[in-house]
Amino acid sequence: MATETPPPATPGTPLPSAEEFAEVQQSAEFGELRRTHRSFAFPLTVAFIAWYLLYVLLSNYADGFMGTKVAGNINVALVLGLAQFLTTFLIAWWYARHAAAKLDPKAEAIKSRMEGGA
């Protein structure tokens, strides 16, 4: 996605031109960065949405199953509902690790080259 406004510059660093941004956007290195992000984010997003919709459908159409007692007054619906929160936090943690290990180094290399550091 190309925009007309370049990102803010570090003080004392000249901004790259729009042509330089377009050139980097078309580069193999940027394409690899995009593929690395998408290959992680898209499948995980689809999986989480499917998991969420399963929970909603079970809540609407499987009253007997969702009302099954697990322990005391805790039923399957409560356990699965709390699991929604747990999976949200696990996905956020997993993505942060993925980004730090695989995305950030590639992005930093592109950024430093754009700013004239490489």
DRENDODREN-839588 format. One record per residue: residue number from 1; residue in one letter; x, y, z of N, C-alpha, C in turn. Coordinates in steps of 0.02 Angstrom, whole numbers, plus 50000, padded with zeros to 5 digits. Layout:
# residues N
PT     i   aa    n_px    n_py    n_pz   ca_px   ca_py   ca_pz    c_px    c_py    c_pz
PT   NUM    A       X       Y       Z       X       Y       Z       X       Y       Z
...
END
This chain:
# residues 118
PT     i   aa    n_px    n_py    n_pz   ca_px   ca_py   ca_pz    c_px    c_py    c_pz
PT     1    M   50042   49942   50000   50000   50000   50000   50045   50062   50000
PT     2    A   50044   50100   49949   50085   50159   49943   50045   50220   49966
PT     3    T   50080   50264   50001   50048   50326   50022   50093   50384   50000
PT     4    E   50065   50443   50001   50102   50502   49981   50144   50531   50038
PT     5    T   50126   50513   50100   50161   50542   50157   50213   50492   50182
PT     6    P   50276   50511   50181   50328   50465   50207   50326   50463   50283
PT     7    P   50356   50411   50312   50356   50407   50386   50400   50462   50415
PT     8    P   50391   50478   50480   50432   50530   50511   50505   50510   50511
PT     9    A   50549   50559   50504   50620   50546   50501   50652   50555   50569
PT    10    T   50707   50521   50578   50748   50533   50637   50781   50601   50627
PT    11    P   50784   50642   50679   50814   50709   50671   50885   50703   50641
PT    12    G   50898   50744   50592   50963   50745   50560   50971   50695   50504
PT    13    T   50921   50655   50490   50924   50605   50437   50880   50628   50379
PT    14    P   50908   50631   50318   50867   50651   50261   50815   50597   50245
PT    15    L   50756   50621   50225   50703   50575   50207   50715   50545   50138
PT    16    P   50702   50481   50129   50705   50451   50063   50649   50480   50019
PT    17    S   50660   50479   49955   50610   50505   49908   50554   50454   49899
PT    18    A   50500   50476   49868   50444   50431   49854   50466   50375   49807
PT    19    E   50511   50391   49761   50537   50341   49715   50576   50287   49752
PT    20    E   50615   50308   49803   50653   50260   49842   50606   50215   49883
PT    21    F   50552   50243   49909   50503   50203   49945   50472   50152   49898
PT    22    A   50453   50174   49838   50423   50129   49789   50472   50074   49768
PT    23    E   50535   50092   49761   50586   50043   49743   50594   49990   49798
PT    24    V   50595   50011   49860   50601   49963   49915   50539   49920   49919
PT    25    Q   50481   49950   49907   50419   49911   49909   50419   49856   49857
PT    26    Q   50452   49867   49801   50455   49817   49748   50513   49768   49757
PT    27    S   50555   49778   49806   50615   49736   49815   50597   49667   49841
PT    28    A   50641   49620   49827   50632   49551   49850   50635   49547   49926
PT    29    E   50677   49588   49957   50684   49588   50030   50619   49609   50064
PT    30    F   50587   49662   50037   50524   49685   50065   50469   49633   50053
PT    31    G   50471   49602   49994   50423   49548   49979   50430   49490   50027
PT    32    E   50492   49473   50045   50503   49419   50093   50477   49439   50162
PT    33    L   50488   49501   50181   50461   49526   50245   50385   49520   50246
PT    34    R   50354   49541   50193   50281   49537   50188   50257   49464   50191
PT    35    R   50291   49420   50154   50272   49349   50154   50280   49318   50224
PT    36    T   50334   49336   50258   50346   49310   50325   50290   49332   50372
PT    37    H   50270   49394   50367   50216   49419   50410   50150   49385   50392
PT    38    R   50134   49383   50329   50070   49355   50308   50065   49281   50321
PT    39    S   50120   49244   50313   50117   49172   50324   50105   49155   50397
PT    40    F   50119   49202   50442   50105   49192   50513   50036   49220   50531
PT    41    A   50024   49282   50512   49964   49318   50535   49899   49292   50503
PT    42    F   49899   49279   50439   49836   49259   50407   49810   49192   50431
PT    43    P   49851   49139   50432   49824   49074   50456   49802   49078   50529
PT    44    L   49840   49113   50570   49822   49118   50641   49757   49158   50650
PT    45    T   49747   49209   50609   49686   49248   50612   49626   49205   50592
PT    46    V   49633   49167   50538   49579   49123   50516   49563   49071   50569
PT    47    A   49616   49042   50599   49605   48991   50651   49570   49020   50711
PT    48    F   49590   49081   50732   49558   49110   50790   49485   49128   50776
PT    49    I   49472   49155   50717   49402   49172   50700   49359   49109   50698
PT    50    A   49387   49054   50671   49350   48991   50669   49337   48966   50740
PT    51    W   49386   48972   50784   49379   48951   50854   49326   48994   50888
PT    52    Y   49326   49059   50875   49277   49104   50905   49206   49087   50879
PT    53    L   49200   49077   50814   49134   49060   50786   49109   48993   50811
PT    54    L   49154   48945   50821   49134   48881   50850   49104   48892   50919
PT    55    Y   49137   48934   50958   49111   48950   51025   49042   48981   51021
PT    56    V   49033   49029   50976   48968   49062   50969   48915   49013   50946
PT    57    L   48932   48971   50897   48883   48922   50873   48865   48871   50926
PT    58    L   48915   48848   50963   48900   48802   51018   48856   48835   51070
PT    59    S   48870   48898   51085   48829   48934   51134   48757   48940   51112
PT    60    N   48746   48948   51047   48678   48956   51021   48641   48891   51010
PT    61    Y   48677   48839   50988   48642   48779   50965   48657   48716   51005
PT    62    A   48704   48717   51051   48721   48658   51090   48713   48672   51164
PT    63    D   48652   48689   51183   48639   48707   51253   48658   48651   51301
PT    64    G   48640   48590   51282   48654   48534   51326   48728   48525   51337
PT    65    F   48767   48528   51284   48840   48519   51290   48871   48577   51329
PT    66    M   48852   48637   51312   48882   48695   51345   48862   48700   51419
PT    67    G   48805   48671   51436   48782   48672   51505   48809   48615   51547
PT    68    T   48848   48572   51516   48876   48515   51553   48922   48540   51609
PT    69    K   48910   48516   51669   48950   48537   51727   49019   48504   51723
PT    70    V   49070   48544   51736   49139   48519   51737   49160   48508   51809
PT    71    A   49149   48559   51850   49165   48554   51922   49122   48605   51959
PT    72    G   49082   48583   52005   49038   48629   52042   48991   48666   51995
PT    73    N   48992   48732   51999   48950   48773   51955   48986   48792   51890
PT    74    I   49044   48765   51878   49081   48781   51817   49060   48733   51762
PT    75    N   49037   48762   51706   49015   48720   51651   49061   48729   51590
PT    76    V   49048   48691   51538   49089   48693   51478   49089   48762   51446
PT    77    A   49032   48796   51447   49028   48863   51418   49077   48911   51452
PT    78    L   49081   48909   51517   49126   48953   51554   49199   48935   51538
PT    79    V   49214   48871   51536   49283   48850   51520   49303   48873   51450
PT    80    L   49259   48862   51401   49275   48883   51333   49277   48959   51327
PT    81    G   49235   48994   51363   49236   49067   51362   49301   49094   51391
PT    82    L   49324   49066   51445   49389   49086   51473   49446   49066   51428
PT    83    A   49438   49011   51393   49490   48990   51345   49496   49040   51287
PT    84    Q   49442   49075   51272   49446   49128   51221   49496   49182   51242
PT    85    F   49492   49202   51305   49540   49251   51331   49610   49224   51331
PT    86    L   49618   49163   51353   49684   49132   51356   49715   49128   51286
PT    87    T   49676   49106   51237   49704   49101   51169   49721   49170   51141
PT    88    T   49683   49221   51158   49698   49289   51136   49767   49310   51162
PT    89    F   49779   49299   51226   49843   49318   51254   49900   49275   51228
PT    90    L   49887   49210   51217   49939   49167   51189   49957   49187   51118
PT    91    I   49908   49205   51079   49922   49226   51010   49962   49291   51010
PT    92    A   49943   49338   51054   49981   49401   51058   50053   49388   51078
PT    93    W   50064   49345   51127   50132   49327   51149   50171   49293   51093
PT    94    W   50138   49246   51059   50171   49209   51005   50190   49256   50949
PT    95    Y   50144   49302   50931   50159   49350   50878   50217   49396   50898
PT    96    A   50219   49418   50960   50274   49461   50983   50341   49425   50976
PT    97    R   50343   49361   50994   50405   49323   50986   50422   49314   50913
PT    98    H   50372   49299   50872   50383   49291   50799   50410   49356   50769
PT    99    A   50379   49411   50787   50400   49476   50759   50471   49493   50780
PT   100    A   50486   49482   50844   50553   49498   50868   50606   49454   50835
PT   101    A   50590   49392   50821   50639   49346   50792   50645   49351   50717
PT   102    K   50588   49360   50683   50589   49355   50610   50573   49419   50572
PT   103    L   50529   49461   50600   50508   49521   50563   50552   49581   50578
PT   104    D   50566   49593   50642   50603   49652   50662   50673   49657   50631
PT   105    P   50712   49602   50630   50778   49608   50598   50774   49626   50524
PT   106    K   50727   49597   50488   50719   49613   50417   50696   49685   50408
PT   107    A   50649   49706   50449   50624   49775   50445   50678   49825   50463
PT   108    E   50718   49809   50513   50772   49853   50534   50824   49860   50479
PT   109    A   50839   49804   50444   50888   49806   50389   50862   49852   50333
PT   110    I   50799   49846   50317   50770   49888   50265   50771   49961   50287
PT   111    K   50752   49974   50349   50750   50042   50375   50820   50073   50375
PT   112    S   50870   50036   50398   50937   50065   50401   50963   50079   50331
PT   113    R   50947   50037   50283   50968   50050   50214   50932   50111   50185
PT   114    M   50868   50118   50203   50830   50176   50179   50856   50241   50209
PT   115    E   50880   50237   50271   50905   50297   50304   50979   50310   50288
PT   116    G   51008   50268   50246   51076   50279   50225   51128   50248   50270
PT   117    G   51107   50203   50315   51154   50172   50361   51188   50110   50332
PT   118    A   51164   50085   50275   51196   50025   50247   51216   50037   50175
END
